[in-house]
Amino acid sequence: MTKWEVRLWNELKGKKMFGFKVRRQYGIDNYVIDFYCPELKLALEVDGDVHYFKNKMNTDTRKNNKLDEEGIKLIRLKNEDLAEDYESVIVYLEDIFKSRAHEQNISFKEFP
């Protein structure tokens, strides 16, 4: 895992995100997802510079399509965004988790 994946994992593991279990390096079909919440059908990918190469972009497009077919919402985060304003990215992810739970009528724990 990259530095940013490790740091983000510390925010997600142990059901820290509103009580939702998040798995890391989760396999779906022939693809590996950086982080995946099965209950919400929510995938998170942390993209570094390699994702800007044409070959990787093509693979990412196929992965995106597969996840979409499975009804899985994919959120891509850039390493640069995590480095520039980590706290804002975490707030953004909190909003995504809450929004996804509401979309699917799933209750969650609000933490003080």
N, C-alpha and C positions, 0 to 999 in steps of 0.2 A: 504494500500500500504506500501511496505517496504521503508526504508530510500532511497535506490537506485532508486526505482521506482518513488518516489516523486521527487528526484533530476532530473531524466531523463525526467519526465513529464514536468518539468519546461523548458526543452530544446525543447520539441516537441509541447506543446500546443500553441494555438493562431497562427497556421500556421507558426511557427518560422523556420521549416525545409523546406526551399525553397518554401514556400507558400502552402505546402501540409497540408491538414487537417488530424490530427491524433486523433483518439478516444482512450480512455482508458477503460479497462475492457469491451471489446467488445465481444459479444456473437456470435459464429458461431456454428450452430448445437447445440450440448450439451457441447461445450467447451467455456471457457472464455479466451480471448487473452489479455495479459497485455496492449499492444498498437497495434492499427491497422490503417493503412492508406488505406481506401477503393479505392481511385483513383489509387494507385499503386499496390493494392492487395499485400500489404506488412505487415507482422505481426512481432512484436517484443516481445520476452519473456525474462524476467529477472529471471534467475534461481539461487535459493539459495541452501543450503545444502539439503533440503528436496527432491530435484530432483535427488539425488543419491540413494534414497531408491528404491528397486526393484518395489514395487507397483506403485510409482510415475513415474518411468522410463517406465513402461508398459502403463500407462495413457498418458504420453508424446509421446510415439511411436504412439498410436492410434490418438492423436491430430495431430501429424506431418503428418500422412497418410491422414487424413481428409482434412487438409489444402492443401496438395499436390493435392488431387483429385479436389479441388476447384480452382486450379491454383494460390494459394496464396504462396508467398515466405515467409518462416519463418526464422528469425534470432534469435538465442538464445545467450543471453549475460549472463555471469556469474557475480554474485555479487563480487567475488574476483577480476575479471578484472576491474570492475568499481572502486573498492576500491584502486587497485594498480595503475591504470593510467587512470583516468576518462577522461582526455582531449583526449587521444589517442582513446578511445572508441567513443567519439563524432565525431572525424575526420573519423573514420571507418564508423559510421552511415551516415555521410554526403556523403561519397563515395557510400554507399549502396543505398541511396535515389536517387542520381544522376544516378547511374548505372541502377537502376530499371526504372527510367523515360526514359532513353535512350532506354532500351530494349523494352519499350512499346510506343515509339515515343510520349512521353508527354513532353511538354515544361514546364520549371520551372523557378522560379525567382532566379537569382544569386544575392546574397547579398554582398555588399562591405566588 
